[in-house]
Amino acid sequence: MGCGSSNSSQQTAEPDQRQRSSSLKTTSTSEIEDLIGKKIPKLLVQPESKHKQTIDNEEQLKIDSQLAPAQPPPEEVVRAQKKQQKKYRGGDDVNHQIHENVTRIDREMQQSDVELIRKSFKGHFVFFSLPEDQIAQLIEHMFYCTLKANQFIFKQGDQASSYFVIERGSVEIIINDKQIRTLGEGSYFGEIALLYNATRSASIRTLTDCGFWSLDRSTFKKTIEELMLKEYDENRKFIDEVPFFSFMTSDQKDSIAHALITTKFAPGQSIVNEGDQADSFYVIKSGEVSVLKGTKEIRKMGAKDSFGEQALYEKSKRGATCVAETEVKCVALGRENLTKILGDKVQIIIFSNIMRWSFEKSEVLKQLSKIQLEKIAQRAKIDNYKKGQVILEAGKACDKLIVVLEGVMTNAKQDSVPKGLCFGDQFLMKEKYGQIIESQYEMVRDGVLATISYQSLFKIFGGDLETALKKNENSHEKKIKQLGERADASHISVEDLIYIKKLGEGQFGMVYLVKHKSINKVFALKSVSKASIIEQNLEKHIVQEKTVLEQCNFPFIMGFIRTFKDDISIYFLVDYIRGMELFDVIRDMGLLTKYDTQFYVATMILALEYLHSKSIVYRDLKPENIMVNDAGYMYLIDLGTAKPLNKQRAFRTYTIIGTPHYMAPEIILGKGYSFNVDLWSMGICMYEFMCGGVPYAEEQDDPYEIYEEIMNTQLKFPTFIRDRQAKKFMEQLLSKQPETRLGSSFSALKANPWFDDFDFDKLFSRELQKVPYVPPKDRLISEHDIEKKFQQGKPVVQEIKQEQSMQKQKYRKELAKDPNWDKDF
């Protein structure tokens, strides 16, 4: 980190003991900024590896299509017929009950206890990525407990709530009545209980009298959430005040705020040392810092001052030593962390942001679709230009779009084009196309330009500008903006719904096929027992599901009609999608082709883009939660795990929820996550479509083993996957660094080269020439069978009450935390 870990750097002498010049003015400001690494490179770094247009995407498509597809071994094609693991949810505990059979004891924690606990934390992914201050906070919240010999702490199948470190004694692990192994002092068990509210997969019995240090899930999650949110809020406000981050997008600033590390330095301690390798950027939060060249003080710095920006762009050496004059608090951002968030070409990311902003300022370019603008940004060539270098010659027509990324471009008439503006966009208009430039444009000083030829632009447009704008009148982007509100359904009553058949059992209720007795329409009705809701503390969850459904009205998401309630149940009425689960569809299809995969992944992108625009994270994307209707189009269903995120909580949530094989690493870590978890799940689905199975722990059922493999295994592809663009796209979606999955936007995902031969507008309009799969009629419920049942006229409420009368559970309103929790249903 460049914080000075060598002996020479751990100087603790008081500032006045160093020989320093009393004058700070003998070195120029420009020289000082150079010495402390504050100067941001004005030119494109490492010109030999410029961001040029790579091989033309059309050429790449030709190359990929000419590669003979390798035939996968038969065993790799056979998809697992089992359903992937059920959902796990946790973290929404409303009662902080400790389920395990232990006696809590008041006991002061000794230093030896702290070391024992720290050592146990290092052995597990739940803790290893937590910074020291968070580790210390968790240890402070642990409690001591005991249990006599030959007693069960918990049994296989019990509810889990706590993690244990053995302070003294020994225990045995028992699975299915068979001893697996024993654990002694310093060993730990039960750590998965900190992540989600699941049942124990083994029994633990004491062999001797035992003492434990324990941490319960509610305390763990509350502590981590409070610490993460406090640190984020401080860092985010700070970032807005630092000039270096001014060319970052809001989302990029959010991501960086989560990555900043706060460090403290005592008076006299070196922060960075002259001659050291520079790999971090520092911003001073509080305190005073002295800058030394040799032994000569050349500057003082205080709160909000920064140094080391250059280290984020390129490898360099520290040109000066920075020493804490008083107690100093800094936030540090390492090049490695920044490249994980933004990618390995930080300067290119910043230049790309400037490009996008210049497009927004252009009256011509802002009429283009977001996908078109993304493709321009991706394909423009960025290069350095010298002072006086001619960019456009007089007497010739402009043949390219130019964006000034650094410097100024001007002509003899002093018509200047400064940083952040573009030139050449005006000549794309029909009336000005081919117009001769009267005087040449050249660079006022050394700078950086992004250029793209009109010929390349017309390839992106599929014709000239007028053609593109006309086509954009029917773009999916424009149609999504025109989507209205859901139709009013207050006239539909649950008593008017006739029972047809039971469709299945969800995680928290039964789903029935019903038909309205007068409007001749079929629906699906989900019934959830109020007694079950209260028993499982699901009141907030059910209310949240209603909130999410009410916000959604999208062609590729299951339509919501309304809710009902009575004395025994809560009801959700939704559109019935006549079709098959995508889980079953892909097992019929075998390995999916590129087009088939594009079709399903593109639809997922549209659905997720819509949800995320509403600040809703889905959290359980998988083939079982997608229906393919009788026309072959897919719908996202089951929004029971979806959750609205809010800005006040930094658009983050901490609940461990989802299906293990499809869960993103950051969910498992328990430190908070955001919308990018859905892109990971989409990447898992894409891999499953093309490769025949999930990439991690395909053969595992135990959540712990699945999580371990997701956290510790590198992504690998079968040898028969030859599509390089597809692999690159999956690598992006399955990045362990959440911020790199999306790129700059959903438009950037849609503009990915892998989608170059796919039309999102025709997908949205359902005008594609073919769909990958149409469910066979003999596997769908027939209209005849529906009508036959409808004629029997049995109200669905009657069927539900008959089923629930056989259950022992009875709804007792007084047991609810809030007796009026269902008032809005």
Secondary structure, DSSP 8 states (H G I E B T S, - for coil): --S--SGGG-----GGGS---S-S-SS-HHHHHHHTT----SS-SSGGG-----S-HHHHHHHHHHS------HHHHS---S-----EE-S--SS----SS-EEE-----HHHHHHHHHHHTTSHHHHTS-HHHHHHHHHT-EEEEE-TT-EEE-TTSB--EEEEEEES-EEEEETTEEEEEE-TT-EE-GGGGT---B-SSEEEESS-EEEEEEEHHHHHHHHHHHHHHHHHHHHHHHHT-GGGGGS-HHHHHHHHHH-EEEEE-TT-EEE-TTSEE-EEEEEEES-EEEEETTEEEEEE-TT-EE-GGGGTS-EE--SEEEESS-EEEEEEEHHHHHHHH-S-HHHHHHHHHHHHHHHH-TTGGGS-HHHHHHHHHH-EEEEE-TT-EEE-TTSB--EEEEEEES-EE-TT---B-TT-EESGGGGSTTTTT-B-SS-EEESSSEEEEEEEHHHHHHHHTSSHHHHHHHHTT-HHHHHHT-------TT--GGGEEEEEEEEE-SSSEEEEEEETTT--EEEEEEEEHHHHHHTT-HHHHHHHHHHHHH---TTB--EEEEEE-SSEEEEEEE---EEEHHHHHHHH-S--HHHHHHHHHHHHHHHHHHHHTTEE----SGGGEEEETTS-EEE---TT-EE--GGGTT-B---EE-GGG--HHHHHTS-B-THHHHHHHHHHHHHHHHSS-SS-TT---HHHHHHHHHH------TT---HHHHHHHHHHT-SSTHHHHTT-HHHHHTSGGGTT--HHHHHHT--S--S----GGGS--HHHHHHHHHH--BHHHHHHHHHHTSS----GGGSSSTTTTTT-
